[in-house]
Amino acid sequence: MMSYMNTRRRLGSVSDSVPPSESSEGTNSSENNDMIMNAEWSHGSQSSGCGGGGGGVSAAANSLYSEGDTDTLSTDTASNNILSDYERGQVESFFGGLGTEIFVSSALANLYEGTGKDNDWHLIFTGIPVILYDKGSARARSIPRVTLVLAERGSCFALWSDRIDNLSNYRVAGPSFHTMCLSTNHQQMIGFSFDSSEAARELWLHMERLISDPENIALSMPGRKKPKQKRIKHAPLPPKAQISHPCQFHHVTSVTKEDTDRYYSMQAFAPMTSHH
């Protein structure tokens, strides 16, 4: 992962310096960024931490919103942090696959990592929260699973992703703030600060529906041995020459080398090319 940045820039956005929002939701404005370090907010009712040992971190997460913080200046009506239908369609097309159900958030969100200290959160990325639900009906994805992805706005590249398991403890910590535990380290707290409380509510309702089914949640423990299944011989695939071109194909996303300065993902994750 990239080294932490000292300043709270909105990483992973189309521009590396997205103008701050006027909203009281999320953590876009400088006022709300300052609120992250304020230890005097009231705690929420849900204070269960990660892995049984992160009670302090969870309490800090639950204190990341103020009970008196109302939506007096909502970004839901007019803001560049609210996604258009076209942008959501871009993301759906990017992650779409056989047997995969996709939910795309209607607003951007900041992804934070908790450091383990009270009220101490570090901004990692800004992007589009996406829930991928693999139903287990495809050969390549034969096991049902739920994956949370943070996609980059514009390129749709995945900035961050994690599989939801039985210890993820995904929950609502505030009107526009959700928390969870990392699947690879359940002591690590992750926070999502949405730019719209309505977008946060919509994503939570979708997530709650999926994780309420135990079949969709991966167990973080040695599983049962599955009985060996007889291999079925599949019919040979037709030659490529017999496959027609896609019908009604519509190109919705295009990223080239010239977009390197525009997208954070291409600067951070793409291999550096030497100029001769």
C-alpha positions as CSV (number, residue, x, y, z in Angstrom):
1,M,0.0,0.0,0.0
2,M,1.2,3.5,-0.7
3,S,2.8,5.4,2.2
4,Y,0.4,7.5,4.3
5,M,0.0,11.2,3.3
6,N,0.4,13.9,5.9
7,T,-2.3,16.1,4.5
8,R,-5.9,15.0,4.1
9,R,-6.2,15.1,0.4
10,R,-9.1,13.4,-1.3
11,L,-7.1,10.5,-2.8
12,G,-8.4,8.5,-5.6
13,S,-10.6,11.2,-7.1
14,V,-10.6,12.3,-10.7
15,S,-8.6,15.3,-9.6
16,D,-6.0,15.1,-6.8
17,S,-7.4,18.3,-5.4
18,V,-11.2,18.1,-5.4
19,P,-12.7,21.2,-3.9
20,P,-14.2,20.7,-0.4
21,S,-17.9,20.2,-0.1
22,E,-20.1,22.7,1.7
23,S,-22.0,19.8,3.2
24,S,-22.2,18.8,6.9
25,E,-22.3,15.2,5.8
26,G,-19.2,13.0,5.3
27,T,-15.8,14.5,5.9
28,N,-15.2,16.7,2.9
29,S,-15.1,20.2,4.5
30,S,-12.2,21.3,6.7
31,E,-14.5,21.6,9.6
32,N,-15.5,18.0,9.4
33,N,-11.8,16.9,8.9
34,D,-11.0,18.8,12.1
35,M,-13.9,17.0,13.8
36,I,-12.1,13.7,13.3
37,M,-9.6,14.6,15.9
38,N,-12.1,16.0,18.4
39,A,-12.4,13.7,21.4
40,E,-15.4,15.4,22.9
41,W,-18.2,14.1,20.6
42,S,-20.9,11.8,21.9
43,H,-20.5,8.1,21.3
44,G,-23.0,6.1,19.3
45,S,-25.0,3.2,20.8
46,Q,-23.0,0.6,18.9
47,S,-19.5,0.3,20.3
48,S,-18.4,-3.3,19.6
49,G,-14.8,-3.3,18.4
50,C,-12.9,-5.5,16.0
51,G,-11.6,-8.9,17.2
52,G,-12.8,-8.3,20.7
53,G,-9.8,-6.0,21.4
54,G,-10.6,-2.9,19.5
55,G,-13.2,-1.4,21.9
56,G,-11.3,1.9,22.0
57,V,-11.0,2.1,18.3
58,S,-14.7,1.4,17.9
59,A,-15.6,4.0,20.4
60,A,-13.6,6.4,18.4
61,A,-15.4,5.4,15.2
62,N,-18.8,5.9,16.9
63,S,-17.7,9.3,18.0
64,L,-16.9,10.4,14.4
65,Y,-20.2,12.1,14.1
66,S,-22.0,14.7,16.3
67,E,-25.6,14.1,17.3
68,G,-26.2,17.8,16.6
69,D,-24.8,17.6,13.1
70,T,-27.9,17.9,10.9
71,D,-28.2,18.1,7.2
72,T,-28.7,21.8,7.0
73,L,-26.5,22.1,3.9
74,S,-27.1,18.8,2.1
75,T,-25.1,17.8,-0.9
76,D,-27.8,15.5,-2.1
77,T,-29.4,18.1,-4.4
78,A,-26.4,19.7,-6.1
79,S,-22.8,18.5,-5.7
80,N,-20.1,17.1,-7.7
81,N,-19.8,14.4,-5.0
82,I,-23.1,12.9,-6.0
83,L,-22.8,10.4,-8.9
84,S,-24.8,10.7,-12.0
85,D,-26.7,7.7,-13.4
86,Y,-24.1,7.5,-16.2
87,E,-21.2,7.3,-13.7
88,R,-23.0,4.5,-11.8
89,G,-23.6,2.7,-15.0
90,Q,-19.9,3.0,-15.8
91,V,-19.1,1.2,-12.5
92,E,-21.7,-1.5,-13.0
93,S,-20.3,-2.2,-16.5
94,F,-16.8,-2.4,-15.2
95,F,-17.5,-4.9,-12.4
96,G,-20.3,-6.8,-14.1
97,G,-20.0,-10.5,-14.6
98,L,-22.0,-13.7,-14.8
99,G,-23.7,-14.4,-11.6
100,T,-22.6,-11.2,-9.9
101,E,-25.1,-8.7,-8.4
102,I,-23.7,-5.1,-8.2
103,F,-24.7,-2.2,-6.0
104,V,-23.1,1.2,-6.6
105,S,-23.3,4.0,-4.1
106,S,-24.9,7.2,-5.2
107,A,-22.2,9.3,-3.6
108,L,-18.5,9.3,-3.0
109,A,-17.0,8.2,0.3
110,N,-13.7,8.7,2.2
111,L,-12.0,5.5,3.3
112,Y,-10.1,5.8,6.7
113,E,-7.9,3.4,8.6
114,G,-8.1,3.5,12.4
115,T,-4.6,3.6,14.0
116,G,-5.7,2.0,17.3
117,K,-5.8,5.3,19.2
118,D,-8.9,7.1,20.3
119,N,-10.3,9.4,17.6
120,D,-7.3,8.9,15.4
121,W,-8.2,8.1,11.8
122,H,-6.1,8.4,8.7
123,L,-7.5,9.1,5.2
124,I,-6.4,6.5,2.6
125,F,-8.7,6.9,-0.4
126,T,-11.7,8.7,-1.8
127,G,-13.9,6.8,-4.2
128,I,-17.1,5.1,-5.0
129,P,-18.3,2.3,-2.6
130,V,-19.4,-0.8,-4.5
131,I,-20.9,-4.0,-3.2
132,L,-20.2,-7.1,-5.3
133,Y,-22.4,-10.2,-4.5
134,D,-21.2,-13.3,-6.2
135,K,-24.1,-15.7,-6.1
136,G,-21.9,-18.8,-6.7
137,S,-23.6,-19.7,-10.0
138,A,-20.5,-19.1,-12.1
139,R,-17.7,-21.7,-12.5
140,A,-15.0,-19.1,-11.7
141,R,-17.0,-17.9,-8.6
142,S,-18.6,-21.1,-7.3
143,I,-18.9,-19.9,-3.7
144,P,-21.3,-17.2,-2.6
145,R,-19.4,-14.2,-1.3
146,V,-19.8,-10.4,-0.6
147,T,-17.0,-8.1,-1.5
148,L,-16.8,-4.4,-0.7
149,V,-14.9,-2.3,-3.2
150,L,-13.8,1.3,-3.4
151,A,-13.7,2.3,-7.1
152,E,-12.0,5.3,-8.5
153,R,-14.3,7.9,-10.0
154,G,-13.8,8.1,-13.8
155,S,-11.5,5.1,-14.4
156,C,-13.5,2.6,-12.2
157,F,-10.3,0.9,-11.1
158,A,-10.4,-0.7,-7.7
159,L,-8.5,1.4,-5.2
160,W,-9.3,-0.9,-2.3
161,S,-11.4,-4.1,-1.7
162,D,-12.1,-6.6,1.0
163,R,-14.2,-9.7,1.4
164,I,-16.9,-9.6,4.0
165,D,-16.6,-12.5,6.5
166,N,-18.2,-13.5,9.7
167,L,-15.9,-11.2,11.7
168,S,-16.1,-8.1,9.5
169,N,-18.7,-6.6,11.9
170,Y,-19.9,-4.1,9.3
171,R,-22.1,-1.6,11.1
172,V,-23.5,1.9,11.1
173,A,-21.6,4.2,13.4
174,G,-23.3,7.4,12.4
175,P,-25.7,8.9,9.8
176,S,-23.0,9.0,7.2
177,F,-20.3,6.8,8.7
178,H,-19.9,3.1,8.6
179,T,-17.2,0.9,10.1
180,M,-15.9,-2.7,9.6
181,C,-12.9,-4.9,10.4
182,L,-10.4,-5.9,7.8
183,S,-10.7,-9.6,6.8
184,T,-6.9,-10.0,6.8
185,N,-6.5,-8.4,10.2
186,H,-9.6,-8.2,12.3
187,Q,-7.9,-5.9,14.7
188,Q,-7.7,-3.2,12.0
189,M,-10.7,-0.9,11.9
190,I,-11.8,0.6,8.5
191,G,-14.2,3.6,8.3
192,F,-16.3,4.9,5.4
193,S,-17.5,8.5,5.5
194,F,-20.1,9.1,2.9
195,D,-20.8,12.5,1.3
196,S,-24.5,11.8,1.6
197,S,-26.4,10.3,4.5
198,E,-29.0,9.0,2.1
199,A,-26.3,7.2,0.1
200,A,-25.0,5.7,3.3
201,R,-28.4,4.5,4.3
202,E,-29.0,2.9,0.9
203,L,-25.8,1.0,1.0
204,W,-26.4,-0.2,4.5
205,L,-29.8,-1.6,3.7
206,H,-28.3,-3.5,0.7
207,M,-25.4,-4.8,2.8
208,E,-27.7,-5.8,5.7
209,R,-29.8,-7.8,3.3
210,L,-26.8,-9.7,2.0
211,I,-24.9,-10.4,5.3
212,S,-28.1,-11.5,7.0
213,D,-27.8,-14.7,5.0
214,P,-25.0,-16.9,6.5
215,E,-24.4,-18.5,3.2
216,N,-23.0,-15.2,1.9
217,I,-20.5,-14.7,4.6
218,A,-17.1,-16.4,4.5
219,L,-16.0,-18.0,7.7
220,S,-12.6,-17.0,9.0
221,M,-11.8,-20.5,10.2
222,P,-11.0,-23.9,8.8
223,G,-14.1,-25.0,7.0
224,R,-15.7,-28.4,6.5
225,K,-14.2,-30.7,3.9
226,K,-16.4,-30.7,0.9
227,P,-17.2,-34.0,-0.7
228,K,-15.3,-34.6,-4.0
229,Q,-17.5,-33.9,-7.0
230,K,-17.3,-35.9,-10.1
231,R,-15.8,-33.9,-12.9
232,I,-18.2,-33.3,-15.8
233,K,-16.8,-33.1,-19.3
234,H,-18.0,-30.0,-20.9
235,A,-18.7,-29.6,-24.5
236,P,-15.8,-28.1,-26.5
237,L,-16.0,-24.4,-27.1
238,P,-16.6,-23.1,-30.6
239,P,-13.6,-21.6,-32.4
240,K,-13.2,-17.8,-32.1
241,A,-13.9,-17.4,-35.8
242,Q,-17.5,-18.6,-35.2
243,I,-18.1,-16.1,-32.4
244,S,-19.8,-12.9,-33.6
245,H,-18.8,-9.4,-32.4
246,P,-20.8,-8.1,-29.4
247,C,-24.2,-6.8,-30.3
248,Q,-25.2,-3.2,-29.4
249,F,-21.8,-2.7,-27.8
250,H,-21.3,0.7,-26.1
251,H,-17.9,1.9,-24.9
252,V,-18.5,3.7,-21.6
253,T,-15.0,3.9,-20.1
254,S,-11.7,4.8,-21.8
255,V,-8.4,5.2,-20.0
256,T,-5.1,5.9,-21.8
257,K,-1.5,6.7,-20.9
258,E,-2.3,10.4,-21.3
259,D,-4.7,10.1,-18.3
260,T,-1.8,9.4,-15.9
261,D,-1.9,12.8,-14.3
262,R,-5.7,12.7,-14.0
263,Y,-6.1,9.4,-12.1
264,Y,-4.5,8.6,-8.9
265,S,-4.6,4.8,-9.6
266,M,-2.4,5.2,-12.6
267,Q,0.2,7.1,-10.7
268,A,0.2,4.7,-7.7
269,F,-0.4,1.3,-9.1
270,A,0.6,1.3,-12.8
271,P,4.2,0.4,-13.6
272,M,6.4,3.3,-14.3
273,T,7.6,3.6,-17.9
274,S,11.0,5.0,-18.8
275,H,11.2,7.6,-21.6
276,H,14.0,7.2,-24.1
